[in-house]
Amino acid sequence: MGNTLTIRLPEQLRKELARMSREEGVPMGTLVRRSLNRYLALRSLDRARAEIMPYARAQGYFTDE
């Protein structure tokens, strides 16, 4: 098992998390881990895209259209 991290959530966010946990039949901790994993993966992709974008544009491989 991993390490424990304690966080404070606004009451409304905690209620929403608890509701989703009940609806999906998944522990709140699992939902938080999934969400954090997704966020970190998207941030990693955003960084890679920002790094590669100038090279792609210079080669004509990318347009905003």
Residue frames as a rotation matrix with the C-alpha (Angstrom) as fourth column:
MET 1
0.581 0.814 0.000 0.00
0.814 -0.581 0.000 0.00
0.000 0.000 -1.000 0.00
GLY 2
-0.027 -0.574 0.819 1.10
0.535 -0.700 -0.473 3.56
0.844 0.425 0.326 -0.59
ASN 3
-0.897 -0.341 -0.280 1.52
0.428 -0.518 -0.741 6.51
0.108 -0.785 0.611 1.68
THR 4
0.145 0.956 -0.257 -1.33
0.985 -0.165 -0.057 8.39
-0.097 -0.245 -0.965 3.31
LEU 5
-0.866 -0.288 0.408 -2.04
0.355 -0.930 0.096 11.99
0.352 0.228 0.908 2.36
THR 6
-0.154 0.819 -0.553 -4.49
0.881 -0.139 -0.452 14.06
-0.447 -0.556 -0.700 4.37
ILE 7
-0.842 -0.058 0.536 -6.27
0.365 -0.793 0.487 16.88
0.397 0.606 0.689 2.56
ARG 8
-0.522 0.724 -0.451 -8.96
0.225 -0.394 -0.891 19.39
-0.823 -0.566 0.042 3.46
LEU 9
-0.728 0.386 0.567 -11.90
0.614 -0.002 0.789 19.70
0.306 0.923 -0.235 1.13
PRO 10
-0.773 0.603 0.199 -14.60
-0.628 -0.772 -0.100 22.34
0.093 -0.202 0.975 1.06
GLU 11
-0.496 0.627 0.601 -17.84
-0.269 0.546 -0.793 20.83
-0.826 -0.555 -0.102 2.35
GLN 12
0.487 0.736 -0.469 -19.58
-0.671 -0.028 -0.741 21.03
-0.558 0.676 0.481 -1.03
LEU 13
-0.008 -0.582 -0.813 -16.73
-0.900 0.359 -0.248 19.18
0.436 0.730 -0.527 -2.77
ARG 14
-0.883 -0.298 0.363 -16.70
-0.450 0.759 -0.470 16.50
-0.136 -0.578 -0.805 -0.06
LYS 15
-0.081 0.940 0.331 -20.47
-0.374 0.279 -0.884 16.02
-0.924 -0.196 0.329 -0.44
GLU 16
0.533 0.238 -0.812 -20.15
-0.839 0.023 -0.543 15.72
-0.111 0.971 0.212 -4.22
LEU 17
-0.458 -0.792 -0.404 -17.32
-0.778 0.577 -0.250 13.21
0.431 0.200 -0.880 -3.81
ALA 18
-0.766 0.238 0.597 -19.36
-0.325 0.657 -0.680 11.18
-0.554 -0.715 -0.426 -1.31
ARG 19
0.312 0.941 -0.128 -22.38
-0.560 0.073 -0.825 11.21
-0.767 0.329 0.550 -3.64
MET 20
0.331 -0.265 -0.906 -20.31
-0.896 0.211 -0.390 10.04
0.294 0.941 -0.168 -6.59
SER 21
-0.749 -0.645 0.152 -18.69
-0.651 0.674 -0.348 7.38
0.122 -0.360 -0.925 -4.42
ARG 22
-0.370 0.711 0.598 -22.11
-0.301 0.517 -0.801 5.99
-0.879 -0.476 0.023 -3.49
GLU 23
0.535 0.653 -0.536 -23.41
-0.682 -0.040 -0.730 6.15
-0.499 0.756 0.424 -7.06
GLU 24
0.271 -0.529 -0.804 -20.40
-0.809 0.327 -0.488 4.35
0.521 0.783 -0.339 -8.51
GLY 25
0.992 0.124 -0.024 -19.90
-0.087 0.806 0.586 1.98
0.092 -0.579 0.810 -5.60
VAL 26
0.253 -0.968 -0.001 -16.25
0.565 0.149 -0.812 3.03
0.786 0.204 0.584 -5.37
PRO 27
0.298 -0.191 -0.935 -14.45
0.909 -0.243 0.340 4.30
-0.292 -0.951 0.101 -2.25
MET 28
0.976 0.087 -0.198 -13.80
0.054 -0.985 -0.165 8.04
-0.210 0.150 -0.966 -2.13
GLY 29
0.229 -0.971 -0.072 -10.05
-0.299 -0.140 0.944 7.42
-0.927 -0.194 -0.322 -1.97
THR 30
-0.232 -0.255 0.939 -10.20
0.709 0.617 0.343 5.48
-0.666 0.745 0.038 -5.23
LEU 31
0.677 0.551 0.488 -12.06
0.736 -0.505 -0.450 8.33
-0.002 0.664 -0.748 -6.93
VAL 32
0.837 -0.429 -0.340 -9.51
-0.283 -0.870 0.403 10.84
-0.469 -0.241 -0.850 -5.67
ARG 33
-0.115 -0.926 0.358 -6.59
0.002 0.361 0.933 8.67
-0.993 0.108 -0.040 -6.86
ARG 34
0.029 0.202 0.979 -8.18
0.931 0.352 -0.100 8.23
-0.365 0.914 -0.178 -10.29
SER 35
0.917 0.383 0.113 -8.79
0.399 -0.867 -0.298 11.95
-0.016 0.319 -0.948 -10.57
LEU 36
0.565 -0.782 -0.262 -5.26
-0.400 -0.538 0.742 12.81
-0.721 -0.315 -0.617 -9.52
ASN 37
-0.229 -0.638 0.735 -3.78
0.404 0.625 0.668 10.27
-0.886 0.450 0.114 -11.94
ARG 38
0.369 0.459 0.808 -5.84
0.925 -0.096 -0.368 11.72
-0.091 0.883 -0.460 -14.77
TYR 39
0.979 -0.009 -0.205 -4.85
0.003 -0.998 0.060 15.28
-0.205 -0.060 -0.977 -13.87
LEU 40
0.221 -0.975 -0.015 -1.15
-0.293 -0.081 0.953 14.40
-0.930 -0.206 -0.304 -13.74
ALA 41
-0.190 -0.243 0.951 -1.32
0.738 0.603 0.302 12.54
-0.647 0.759 0.065 -17.07
LEU 42
0.679 0.517 0.522 -3.06
0.733 -0.522 -0.436 15.49
0.048 0.678 -0.733 -18.75
ARG 43
0.831 -0.450 -0.328 -0.48
-0.276 -0.844 0.460 17.92
-0.484 -0.292 -0.825 -17.33
SER 44
-0.105 -0.902 0.418 2.30
0.093 0.409 0.908 15.72
-0.990 0.135 0.041 -18.67
LEU 45
0.023 0.200 0.980 0.70
0.960 0.269 -0.077 15.68
-0.279 0.942 -0.186 -22.12
ASP 46
0.940 0.340 0.017 0.23
0.335 -0.918 -0.212 19.45
-0.056 0.205 -0.977 -22.04
ARG 47
0.466 -0.848 -0.253 3.91
-0.341 -0.436 0.833 19.94
-0.816 -0.303 -0.492 -21.21
ALA 48
-0.312 -0.572 0.759 5.00
0.477 0.597 0.645 17.58
-0.822 0.563 0.086 -23.99
ARG 49
0.425 0.556 0.714 2.70
0.901 -0.189 -0.390 19.32
-0.081 0.809 -0.582 -26.47
ALA 50
0.957 -0.070 -0.282 4.05
-0.041 -0.993 0.109 22.76
-0.288 -0.093 -0.953 -25.52
GLU 51
0.113 -0.992 0.049 7.61
-0.233 0.021 0.972 21.48
-0.966 -0.121 -0.228 -25.92
ILE 52
-0.388 -0.249 0.888 7.00
0.636 0.625 0.453 19.83
-0.667 0.740 -0.084 -29.29
MET 53
0.578 0.816 0.015 4.71
0.576 -0.394 -0.716 22.46
-0.578 0.422 -0.698 -30.79
PRO 54
0.431 -0.423 -0.797 7.42
-0.518 -0.839 0.166 24.86
-0.739 0.341 -0.580 -32.06
TYR 55
-0.665 -0.718 0.203 9.14
-0.289 0.499 0.817 22.03
-0.688 0.485 -0.540 -33.93
ALA 56
-0.270 0.665 0.696 5.89
0.758 0.593 -0.273 20.79
-0.594 0.454 -0.664 -35.47
ARG 57
0.712 0.543 -0.444 4.93
0.214 -0.771 -0.600 24.29
-0.668 0.332 -0.666 -36.60
ALA 58
0.026 -0.807 -0.589 8.39
-0.624 -0.474 0.622 24.87
-0.781 0.351 -0.516 -38.08
GLN 59
-0.862 -0.344 0.372 7.97
0.002 0.732 0.682 21.71
-0.507 0.589 -0.630 -40.15
GLY 60
-0.629 0.686 -0.366 4.43
-0.745 -0.396 0.538 22.62
0.224 0.611 0.759 -41.18
TYR 61
-0.784 0.293 -0.547 2.87
0.265 0.955 0.133 19.66
0.561 -0.040 -0.827 -39.35
PHE 62
-0.380 0.644 -0.664 0.56
0.883 0.039 -0.468 21.68
-0.276 -0.764 -0.584 -37.21
THR 63
-0.736 0.269 0.622 -2.04
0.017 -0.910 0.414 24.34
0.677 0.315 0.665 -37.76
ASP 64
-0.882 0.454 0.128 -4.79
-0.233 -0.183 -0.955 25.65
-0.410 -0.872 0.268 -35.50
GLU 65
-0.268 0.823 -0.501 -7.41
-0.958 -0.171 0.232 24.68
0.105 0.542 0.834 -38.09
